[in-house]
């Protein structure tokens, strides 16, 4: 009866009376006396909870008084600081369940100071507030600065005197004036506020907020190309660039800002595509180009550095695994960099690639831990081994004389491209702990053979992917009264073609233009009803040299500055930019110069390939024409004869649709330039 009354008095639920679920204690390492005391207490509590004996009977068996038995039961049914049941942990000999509470502050002649500091803080709340604000940097006038325990103690003593505490009173009456108590209190505050940014830094705060709490809130990705991760990393390396200045001198300078952009498959850790960028900051164009590299089948590189070659096991998924050619993903994970969140990038991913975009929480790189570890692996096993590396931190001895080593070794961007290509191929072929020891390529191959096939871009959409093409609506300009023929304005330049200049009725009408970000000399134009108006070409000094939208914006910026006269005196704005960068003393301009040189070289290769393809088509058409001309004459004679009856039949399959609504994701359009 007494047990039932005690249970009702404590308000204990039946679920708390299940002894099998109570936390226990490991007595290994205890002395025999402590073990015996604990077992007696445990037996007494069990007999009381099970109501198997009276208090008198329990006391006679365990040698524990009746009041102590009920006290132990009450301790076991209490909760700890985390609101968990204490259980048998409360029976630990020597465990204090409640802190000592002192009633009066000690005097100068006192010999016991237990609980004195806590009572002092309760009596003088300003002292508690001072310690809290200075330890956790919450004071408004502190500029979020943190202080050492020694400085906090100094302010603590000043505050005690300000509050009127006399030298004969605690804590000023003690030998150390409460210094050790202050240090313990400061340490306790730091432990309670785990992950405070001002105490432990941004990285520790980010780790504390995002790691080790709760459960994993996203499922493991098993299917290849289900989720990919994108990020950019500034390589710890200095390169060299050679160029000819306006005076004709060959100059050699260093480049200090090189970015590696990469896309990895989350399920297998495979590198799908990458891009090297030699600019102070990468842009949305670089992000789109990296995405394009990951979707298009990878083209093997011809190595010029002796010893570099692809591993015999393979290189990249689109080369080694035919089923992954033109594969696209369903989720695209990235960080919150401005270039990543650009409207063109998000639109291309969602509308063209047809995937979800997950930028994740701000300043939380651990959500993309896979690619962060990937970049670290490349640095440690590759870039940091080069003579011109800048090391992993400002104190790294590897960075000593890095600029001089760069000029001496003459490692340029072409060397870095080949090295990066070989390193990424090797990474795809080496065992990976995230794949249970399998290489990324082997893991992807096994999953695909098991039936986990990726989503493939339909063949009729591949030529229309157009990741580097964006659309915009513009108004046709012109004035009949002033004799000004129709034209459009785009990024500070006028565009025309023969059709537009002769269509005065289109003035003030809207046009939809498609812009190739890599060469803005030409725009594809469409009328409001969808009819194609043709290719518009830029006029004036912009038309001579291929240039990207990024280059156009940079030149426009210079045209608005003091350098305006220099650019206006040139017949070619793009060449003027190259000359300006070559003669500039700004170190950052050398990265831009290297970027422009690489761009011009790539555009020259593209134009050369286009001319070569056109020549082959012309030759093929000539050969075909010679073979079929006789057959064509015969067919015409047959068709014109009165005995000929011509019947045409067409079968249309209305069920000929594509999975996942591909026709909604891709808008058919031709990106072929008409010059």
Secondary structure as the mmCIF struct_conf table of DSSP 4:
data_model
#
loop_
_struct_conf.conf_type_id
_struct_conf.id
_struct_conf.beg_label_comp_id
_struct_conf.beg_label_asym_id
_struct_conf.beg_label_seq_id
_struct_conf.end_label_comp_id
_struct_conf.end_label_asym_id
_struct_conf.end_label_seq_id
HELX_RH_AL_P HELX_RH_AL_P1 UNK A 2 UNK A 10
TURN_TY1_P TURN_TY1_P1 UNK A 11 UNK A 11
HELX_RH_3T_P HELX_RH_3T_P1 UNK A 14 UNK A 17
HELX_RH_3T_P HELX_RH_3T_P2 UNK A 19 UNK A 21
BEND BEND1 UNK A 22 UNK A 22
TURN_TY1_P TURN_TY1_P2 UNK A 28 UNK A 29
HELX_RH_AL_P HELX_RH_AL_P2 UNK A 32 UNK A 50
TURN_TY1_P TURN_TY1_P3 UNK A 51 UNK A 51
BEND BEND2 UNK A 53 UNK A 53
HELX_RH_AL_P HELX_RH_AL_P3 UNK A 55 UNK A 62
HELX_RH_AL_P HELX_RH_AL_P4 UNK A 66 UNK A 76
TURN_TY1_P TURN_TY1_P4 UNK A 77 UNK A 77
BEND BEND3 UNK A 78 UNK A 78
STRN STRN1 UNK A 79 UNK A 79
TURN_TY1_P TURN_TY1_P5 UNK A 81 UNK A 82
BEND BEND4 UNK A 83 UNK A 83
STRN STRN2 UNK A 85 UNK A 85
HELX_RH_3T_P HELX_RH_3T_P3 UNK A 87 UNK A 91
TURN_TY1_P TURN_TY1_P6 UNK A 93 UNK A 94
BEND BEND5 UNK A 97 UNK A 98
BEND BEND6 UNK A 103 UNK A 104
STRN STRN3 UNK A 107 UNK A 107
TURN_TY1_P TURN_TY1_P7 UNK A 108 UNK A 109
BEND BEND7 UNK A 111 UNK A 111
TURN_TY1_P TURN_TY1_P8 UNK A 114 UNK A 115
HELX_RH_AL_P HELX_RH_AL_P5 UNK A 116 UNK A 123
HELX_RH_AL_P HELX_RH_AL_P6 UNK A 125 UNK A 136
TURN_TY1_P TURN_TY1_P9 UNK A 137 UNK A 137
HELX_RH_3T_P HELX_RH_3T_P4 UNK A 140 UNK A 142
TURN_TY1_P TURN_TY1_P10 UNK A 143 UNK A 144
HELX_RH_AL_P HELX_RH_AL_P7 UNK A 149 UNK A 162
TURN_TY1_P TURN_TY1_P11 UNK A 163 UNK A 164
TURN_TY1_P TURN_TY1_P12 UNK A 167 UNK A 168
STRN STRN4 UNK A 169 UNK A 169
TURN_TY1_P TURN_TY1_P13 UNK A 170 UNK A 173
BEND BEND8 UNK A 174 UNK A 176
TURN_TY1_P TURN_TY1_P14 UNK A 177 UNK A 178
HELX_RH_AL_P HELX_RH_AL_P8 UNK A 179 UNK A 192
TURN_TY1_P TURN_TY1_P15 UNK A 193 UNK A 195
HELX_RH_AL_P HELX_RH_AL_P9 UNK A 197 UNK A 210
BEND BEND9 UNK A 211 UNK A 214
BEND BEND10 UNK A 218 UNK A 218
HELX_LH_PP_P HELX_LH_PP_P1 UNK A 219 UNK A 221
BEND BEND11 UNK A 223 UNK A 223
TURN_TY1_P TURN_TY1_P16 UNK A 224 UNK A 225
BEND BEND12 UNK A 226 UNK A 226
STRN STRN5 UNK A 227 UNK A 234
BEND BEND13 UNK A 236 UNK A 236
STRN STRN6 UNK A 237 UNK A 237
STRN STRN7 UNK A 239 UNK A 244
TURN_TY1_P TURN_TY1_P17 UNK A 246 UNK A 247
BEND BEND14 UNK A 248 UNK A 248
STRN STRN8 UNK A 250 UNK A 255
STRN STRN9 UNK A 259 UNK A 265
TURN_TY1_P TURN_TY1_P18 UNK A 266 UNK A 268
STRN STRN10 UNK A 271 UNK A 277
BEND BEND15 UNK A 279 UNK A 281
HELX_RH_AL_P HELX_RH_AL_P10 UNK A 284 UNK A 295
BEND BEND16 UNK A 296 UNK A 296
HELX_LH_PP_P HELX_LH_PP_P2 UNK A 297 UNK A 301
BEND BEND17 UNK A 305 UNK A 305
TURN_TY1_P TURN_TY1_P19 UNK A 306 UNK A 307
TURN_TY1_P TURN_TY1_P20 UNK A 312 UNK A 313
BEND BEND18 UNK A 315 UNK A 315
HELX_RH_AL_P HELX_RH_AL_P11 UNK A 317 UNK A 320
HELX_RH_3T_P HELX_RH_3T_P5 UNK A 322 UNK A 324
TURN_TY1_P TURN_TY1_P21 UNK A 325 UNK A 326
STRN STRN11 UNK A 327 UNK A 328
BEND BEND19 UNK A 330 UNK A 330
STRN STRN12 UNK A 331 UNK A 333
TURN_TY1_P TURN_TY1_P22 UNK A 338 UNK A 341
HELX_RH_AL_P HELX_RH_AL_P12 UNK A 343 UNK A 347
HELX_RH_PI_P HELX_RH_PI_P1 UNK A 348 UNK A 353
STRN STRN13 UNK A 356 UNK A 358
BEND BEND20 UNK A 361 UNK A 361
TURN_TY1_P TURN_TY1_P23 UNK A 362 UNK A 363
HELX_RH_3T_P HELX_RH_3T_P6 UNK A 365 UNK A 368
HELX_RH_AL_P HELX_RH_AL_P13 UNK A 369 UNK A 381
TURN_TY1_P TURN_TY1_P24 UNK A 382 UNK A 382
HELX_RH_3T_P HELX_RH_3T_P7 UNK A 383 UNK A 385
BEND BEND21 UNK A 386 UNK A 386
TURN_TY1_P TURN_TY1_P25 UNK A 387 UNK A 388
STRN STRN14 UNK A 389 UNK A 389
BEND BEND22 UNK A 392 UNK A 393
TURN_TY1_P TURN_TY1_P26 UNK A 394 UNK A 395
HELX_RH_3T_P HELX_RH_3T_P8 UNK A 397 UNK A 399
TURN_TY1_P TURN_TY1_P27 UNK A 400 UNK A 401
HELX_RH_AL_P HELX_RH_AL_P14 UNK A 402 UNK A 409
TURN_TY1_P TURN_TY1_P28 UNK A 410 UNK A 410
HELX_RH_AL_P HELX_RH_AL_P15 UNK A 413 UNK A 429
BEND BEND23 UNK A 430 UNK A 430
STRN STRN15 UNK A 431 UNK A 431
HELX_RH_3T_P HELX_RH_3T_P9 UNK A 433 UNK A 435
TURN_TY1_P TURN_TY1_P29 UNK A 436 UNK A 437
STRN STRN16 UNK A 439 UNK A 439
HELX_RH_AL_P HELX_RH_AL_P16 UNK A 440 UNK A 449
TURN_TY1_P TURN_TY1_P30 UNK A 450 UNK A 451
HELX_LH_PP_P HELX_LH_PP_P3 UNK A 453 UNK A 454
STRN STRN17 UNK A 455 UNK A 456
HELX_RH_AL_P HELX_RH_AL_P17 UNK A 459 UNK A 462
TURN_TY1_P TURN_TY1_P31 UNK A 463 UNK A 464
TURN_TY1_P TURN_TY1_P32 UNK A 467 UNK A 468
STRN STRN18 UNK A 469 UNK A 475
STRN STRN19 UNK A 477 UNK A 479
TURN_TY1_P TURN_TY1_P33 UNK A 480 UNK A 483
STRN STRN20 UNK A 484 UNK A 490
TURN_TY1_P TURN_TY1_P34 UNK A 491 UNK A 492
STRN STRN21 UNK A 493 UNK A 496
HELX_RH_AL_P HELX_RH_AL_P18 UNK A 498 UNK A 501
TURN_TY1_P TURN_TY1_P35 UNK A 502 UNK A 502
HELX_RH_3T_P HELX_RH_3T_P10 UNK A 504 UNK A 506
TURN_TY1_P TURN_TY1_P36 UNK A 507 UNK A 508
STRN STRN22 UNK A 510 UNK A 516
TURN_TY1_P TURN_TY1_P37 UNK A 517 UNK A 518
TURN_TY1_P TURN_TY1_P38 UNK A 520 UNK A 521
STRN STRN23 UNK A 522 UNK A 527
TURN_TY1_P TURN_TY1_P39 UNK A 528 UNK A 529
BEND BEND24 UNK A 530 UNK A 530
STRN STRN24 UNK A 532 UNK A 538
HELX_RH_3T_P HELX_RH_3T_P11 UNK A 540 UNK A 542
BEND BEND25 UNK A 543 UNK A 545
HELX_RH_AL_P HELX_RH_AL_P19 UNK A 549 UNK A 559
TURN_TY1_P TURN_TY1_P40 UNK A 560 UNK A 560
BEND BEND26 UNK A 561 UNK A 561
TURN_TY1_P TURN_TY1_P41 UNK A 562 UNK A 563
HELX_RH_AL_P HELX_RH_AL_P20 UNK A 564 UNK A 568
TURN_TY1_P TURN_TY1_P42 UNK A 569 UNK A 569
BEND BEND27 UNK A 570 UNK A 571
HELX_RH_AL_P HELX_RH_AL_P21 UNK A 573 UNK A 583
HELX_RH_AL_P HELX_RH_AL_P22 UNK A 587 UNK A 640
BEND BEND28 UNK A 641 UNK A 641
TURN_TY1_P TURN_TY1_P43 UNK A 642 UNK A 643
TURN_TY1_P TURN_TY1_P44 UNK A 654 UNK A 655
HELX_RH_3T_P HELX_RH_3T_P12 UNK A 659 UNK A 661
HELX_RH_AL_P HELX_RH_AL_P23 UNK A 662 UNK A 665
#
